[in-house]
Amino acid sequence: MEDRHDFEGGIILQADLKIKITDEVLQKLLEGLTERETQVVVLRAVHELSYDEISEKLNITPDRAKA
């Protein structure tokens, strides 16, 4: 994902959103997700995998990876 930038302990997931996500905020956001949803978020945001790659890794459909 080309719009991802690291800064001051947080990340911007998309430059046009200009949202700083700190570790504390990210932890709070992830607490409300299922284990599978957390896996998808980490694979997409941290490892920058495509939805097709995520679906292959987790044995789910690309549409399910996007949900």
N, C-alpha and C positions, 0 to 999 in steps of 0.2 A: 504494500500500500504506500504510494509515494507521498501522500499528504501527512504521514505520521512523523512527528518531531518530538524529541526528548527535550525537556527543559525543567530546571529547578525541581527535580524529584517527581515530576508528573509527565504525562504524555498527552498530546493532542491526537485524537483519533482521526479527525478530519480537520484540516486547516481552516475551512470555512466555518466550522462550528466554534472554534476558539474556546474549547472547554479544557481546563486543566483538571486532570484526574490524579489525585494523590493516592498513595498506597492505602491510606485510611478510608478515603472515599470509595476506592475500588473494592476494598474488603467489604464495606457495607453493601455495595451494589451486588456483589457476588453471593452474600449470605442469603439473599432471597431467591436464588436460582437453584434448580436441581443440579445434580452432579453432571448430567449430560449437557445442560445449558452452560454450565461453567466451563466444561471442556471445549465447547464450541467457541465461547468468548475468548478463551486463552489461545486456542489455535488460530483464530482469526486476528485478534488484536496484537498478540505478542509474537506469534510465529508467522503471522502474515500469510496464512494459507488461504487459498481460494475456497469457495463453498464446495466445489467439486472435490478438491483435495481433502477437505474436512469430512465430506460424506464418505469418501473411500476409507479414511482412517477410522471413522467411528461406525462404519457399516450402516449408514442412514442415507436417505435420499438428500439431494442438494436442497430441495424445498424445505425439508425438515431442519437442515443445518441453518437455513435463513430464518426460521421461525423463532 
